[in-house]
Amino acid sequence: MASIVLSFVGNQDPASETTNQEGSIITLIRHLIKLNSKIRKVILLYTEDTKDNAILTKEWLQQDDFKISTNQIELIAVSSNLSDDPVDVKLATQEANKGLKQAKNYRKDNDIFEFNSSSGTPSMKTAWGILQASSYGINSRLWQVRNPKKIQPSQELVFENNVNVFKDESNFSVIKKQLQNYNYSGAIESLNNSDLDSKISHNLMEYGYYRLAFDFQSAREVIQPYQEEISQELIKNINDLYNENILELLQEVYYKGIIKIKNKQYADFLVLLFSFQENILKFLVKQQILKDTSQPLHWKVAKEKINYQLQKGELNEYLKNYSYDGRSLKLNGDINRIVMLAILDYFSQLDNHLSQITLLLKQLENYCQIRNELVHDIKRVSELENESEIIKTMREILILTKPNFQTVNPFNLLNEQIVKQLTPLVRG
């Protein structure tokens, strides 16, 4: 790690005729060397009026006590507009940013940008603070050099006067808002553009991104290094999902559905609802006919065995006489949702618990039809009636089916973990 110094050149550089003391550029660099900072580059921005001062400053810095070579010092003329109007803050900030862009070409690893906010006009001094408070001045320090003639005994000649606290608070506020919307890719970008350096937070955001995308393997991998630091519930969740535990997968679909509703992504929600309905029907039918609760649910294999059972006995007679919305079943080997609901109706006759679940599943069936219209006819979905009732129904089904139903949205738990990691890093 080394320092890259950036400064406008003022009338008091390299030394002040008024105080007979070295100017702020020289004073700052002496201070950095005293702190054992390696000077990688010095970039000096000058106007037409301070060109000679810039040349003298460069020569001064090549003295033996600085050990800074000529190729480590770069002089950059500012635009003629700023030379003509050096009190324009906008122009000063634009020129300072040009210098910063040039400095980034020399940056290695975690080099620090050292902004000198004590040379030049007030607008030029302000420009560095603006850059640091924005996303441009990542990994920077803002330095102030006091007038040696006016310094008090308790004061330091050179001190850090960072405004990062405002940037940190702003970035933190944006990240929290993105987390509330479950926008993990946006939160990752905001974190990368901030000084809130937290590898664990970054990985937790990636975990959320992959988990929302049903990429459970990648989600599992990114949190492997942090088994001791994060919630064990999040670890258990992802292990169960990775191992294709059907009830955990159904719970996952439910909570992702809530997220889609919150973000008004109704078409995506209907796809999840359809998946929820069809897979819980498969699970229950397999459980009733095959008495099989093994995981994962291999439906293709189970379907052949179930079809065999449908061709005989009382169940077969029941299905032949069954009607749904006035229509008879098509028992042609295709076990669709309506056939599965009929099967559950049969077993519900002597099972009150199953009867409750089946009744709730029938309430969801109308919305599955809307999903079919969406997929097959590309229907517009700009709103969804009774969305709270749909979510309530899904929740009741899960509570009746899954004994250890997780009552807290795991993505909210994840967001709490991320905020907990970032909070101590916000200065102030």
N, C-alpha and C positions, 0 to 999 in steps of 0.2 A: 504494500500500500504506500502510495506517495501523494504529494500535493501538487495540484495544478492551480497556480495563482492567477486570478483574473482581476483587472483593475482598469478604470479610466485613469488617465494621467492628468494631474492637476497643476496649478501654478506653483504649489509648494513642493513639487517633486523635481529632482530627487532630494532637495533640501530646501528649507525655508529661509529666505533672506530676513524675515521678520524675527524668527526665534533662533536662527543659527543652529537649528536642529534638523536631523534627517526627516524627510517627509514620511507620509503614512505608508507608501509602498515599501520603502527600504525598512522602515520600522517593523512592519508586519512580517516581512521575509526573515528579518533577524529573529523575530519572536518564534516563527515556525521552525527555524533551524535550532533554536534553543530547546524546542519541544521534541527535537530529534526527528523532525519531519524531513523526508527526502523530497527535494524540489525537482519534480519531473519537467515542469514547463512554467514559464511566466509569460502571460499574454497581456500586453498593454495596449489599450485603445486610446488614440489621441485625436484631437481636433487640429485644425490649421494653427490655432493659437498655441497649442501645447506640443507641437511636433518637436521642437528643440528640447523641451523638457523630457520627452520620451527617449530621445537619443542619448541624452545625458544620464537618464535613469538606467538605460541598458548598459552604458559604460561603467556606471557605478557598481552595478550588480556583478560585473566581471572581475571585480577586485578579488584578491586572494582569500580574504576572510569569508566570502560567500561561496566560492568554488562553484559558480554557475557559469557554464560556457556560453559562448555567443549563440550557438544553435539551440540552446534551451530557452532563449528569449525571443519572443516574436512581437513585433510592433505592427499594429493594424490601424490604418487611418479610418476614421468613422466617415459616414456619408457627409456630403457637403451640406445637406439639409440640417444635420445636427450641428455642424460647425457654425452655420449661420444662426441657429436657434438652439443653443445648448441648454435652455431651460425647459424644453419640451419633454415631458416625462415619457410620452409614447415613443418619440423618436429615440430617446436614450435607452429605453427598454428594448426596442428593436435592435439597436446596435450592440447592446450588451448580450442579447441572445445570439447574434451572429458570432460574437467572440466565444460564447459558450459552445455553439455548434462546432467551431473550429477546435476548441479544447477537447471535445469528445473524440476527435480523431486521434488524439494522443493518449487517451485514457486507457489504463490497463487495470484489470481486475476491479479492486475496490478503491481506486484512487479517489481522493477527496477534492472537490472543487472549492478553493478558498477565495471567497468574494471579499474584496476590499471595498467597504462602503464609506471610506473616509477621504477619497480623492475625487476631484472633479466638482462639477456644479451640484447643487442639492438634487436636481433631477437625476443626474448620473449616479449619485450615491443611492438614491431611492430605487433605481432600476434593479440593483442586485437583490434587494429585499423582495421585489415583485417576482423576480425569477425564482427565488428560493421558495416563496409561498405558493408558486404554481407547480405544475408537474414537470417543468423544465429543469429545475435545480435539484434533482434527486441526488442524495449523498453529497451535500454541500455544507459549508460553514460560512456564516456571515460575520465578518470582523469589523470592529470599530477601533480606531486609534484616537486617543485623546490628545488634545493640545498640551504639550509638555509644560507650557507656561501656566496652564490653568488647572493642572491635575491636583487633586486633594491627596493628603497622606494615605487615606484608606482606599484609594482608587488604584486600579491597574491601568498601566499605559495602554495595553492592548487587551481587548476582551471580546468574547464571542457574544453576539447580539442577535441570535437566531430568531426568525419568525416561523420556524418549522411547526411550532405549536398550533398555529392557525391552519397550516396545511394538513397536519396530522388530524386535527379535529374535523376538518372538512372531508378528508378522505375517509375517515372512520364513519362519518355520518352517511356518506354515499354508499360505503360497503354495507352498513347495517340495513339501508333501504333496499339494496340489491338482494341481501339475504332474506329480507321479509318477502320479497317476490320470488325467492328461490332461483335467482339469476346467478348461478355459480360461475359461469364463464365470465360474466360482467364483473363479478366480485374479484375474480382472479386477476383480470386486467387492471382493475383499480388498485389492487394490492401491489401489483408489479410496478405501477406508476407512482407509488408512494414511498415514504421512508419507513414504513411500518414493516420492518424486516422480520418475518415470522415464517419459517419453513413449515412448521406444523400447521399453521393456519392455511397456508397455501395447499398443503396436502389434504387437509380436511375439506377445502373447497373443491378440490379435484374429486375427492370421495363423493361429495354431493352431486357433482356433475355426472360422474360415471354411473352412480346409483340411479339417478333420474333417467338415464339413458338405458337402463337395464343391463349395463355392462358391469356385472357383479365381480367378475374376475379382476378387472382393472381397479375397481373401487377397493377390493380386498387388498390388492398389492400396495396401493399408495399409503395405506395406514399401517402396514406391517411394522415399520420402524417405531411406531408410537403406541405399542400395546399397553404400556404402563401409564401413559399420560392422558389417554382419552377414555370416554365412557365405555364401560364393558358392555353396555347394552348395544351400542353402535357396532362393536366388534361381533357380538353374538348375532345381531341382525344380518350382517353381511355374510357371515359364515353359513347361516341357515339359508340365505338366498342363493349363495354360491352352490350349496348342496341340493338345491331345488326342492326344498321343503314346501309342499303345495300350499299348506295353510299360511305359511310365512309369505309366500308369493301373493296369495289372495289379499292378505293384510297390506302388502306393499302396493298392490293395485288400488286398494281403497284409499290409502293416504295420498298416492299420486293423483287420484281422482279429485280429492279435495283441493290439491294444489292447482289442478287445471280449472276447477270451478272458480277458485279465488282469482286467477289470472284471466278469467272469462274466455278460456280456450275450450269452448263447449264441444266442438267437433272432436278434439282430442279426448275430451272426457267421455264422450259416447263410445269411442273405440275401447277405452279402458273398461267402461261399464259392461260392454259386450263380452270382453275377455273375462271379467269377473263372473258374469252370469254363466257363461258356457263352462268355465273351468270348475266352478263350485258344483254345477250340475254333474259334471263328469265324476268329480270326487265322491259325491253323495251316492250316485248310481253305482259306482264301483264298490262303494262301501256296503250298500244294501244287497246287491246281487251276489258279488263275489266274496263278501265279508273280508275285504282286503283293504287295509289302511297303510300299506307300505308306501314308502316314498322313494323316488318321485313317482308321479302318476303316469304310467306308460299306457296311454289311451289306445294306441293302435293294437297292442296285444290284448288289452282288456276288452276292446270292442268285439273281437271275434268270440270270446267266451260269453259275453253278455248276449250277443245275437243268438247264440245257441240256447241260452236260457229263455229267450223271448218266444221261442217256437213251440213251447210246451206248457202244460199245466194251467193253473188258475190265472197266472199273470198273462199268459197268451190270450185267454178268453176275455180278461179285463181290458186289455189293449184293443182287441177287436171291436169291442162295444164302446170304446172311449171316444168322446168328441170334444173338440176345443174350438170355441166360438162357432159351434154348429158344424164343424168339419171333422170328418173321421181321420184317423191317423193313417199315414202311408208306411206300412211295415215292410219296407223293401230292403232292409239291411242298413239303411242310413239312419243312425241314431242321432237325430237332430235335437234341438232344445225342447221342442214340444213333446217329442217322444220321451225324453228324459223327465220332463215335468209329469207326464202321465205315469211313468214308472214310480216316481216319488209319491204321486197320489195313491197308487196301489199300496205301497208300503206304509203310507201315513194313516191308513184306516185303523191300525192297531198301535200307532206310535204318535202320541200327542206332540212330542218334541219335534219329530220330523214334520208333522203337520204344520207346525208354526213356521218352520223354515220354508216349506213348500209354498205356503200362502204368501210369504214375503217375496219369494222368487217370482211368483206370478205377477206381483206388482211391478217388478222391474222389466217384465217381458215387453210391455208396450214401448219402452225406451230403447230396447234392443231393435225393435222394428224401425224406429226413427234412425238408428245407426245404419241399418241396412239401406234405407232410402238415401242416406248421406253417401254411403260408399258406392252404391250401384247407380244412383241417379245424380250424384254430385249436388245434393240439396244444400241450400244455404242454411247455416245454423248461427244466428246472431244472438239468440237468447234461449233459455231453457226454463220452462215452467216447472215449479215445484222442485227446484234443485235441492233445497234443504231437506225435503221429504225423501228424495232419492238417496241422498247421503245418509239420512237417518235409517232408511231401509237396509242399505248395505251394511251399516254398522250393526244393526240388530241381527242380521244374518251371521255376521262374523262372531258376535258375542255368543250366539246359540251354537255355532259350529266349532269355534276355537276357544278352548277353556282358558288359555293364558293370553287372551286378546290384549294387545298393547294399547293402552288408553291415550298415550301421548304420541302425537305425530313425531316419528323419528327424525324427520327433517327439521322440526322445530328444536329438538334436542341437539341436533348437529349444529344448528345456527347458534344456539347458546354456547356450545363448546368453542366455536370460532370467535365469538365476541369475547368470551372469557380469556382466550389467548391473546387477543389484540389489545384489550383494555389497558394493561400495564405499559404498553408501548407508546400510548398516546401521551405526549408530554403535557405538562401543565400542572 
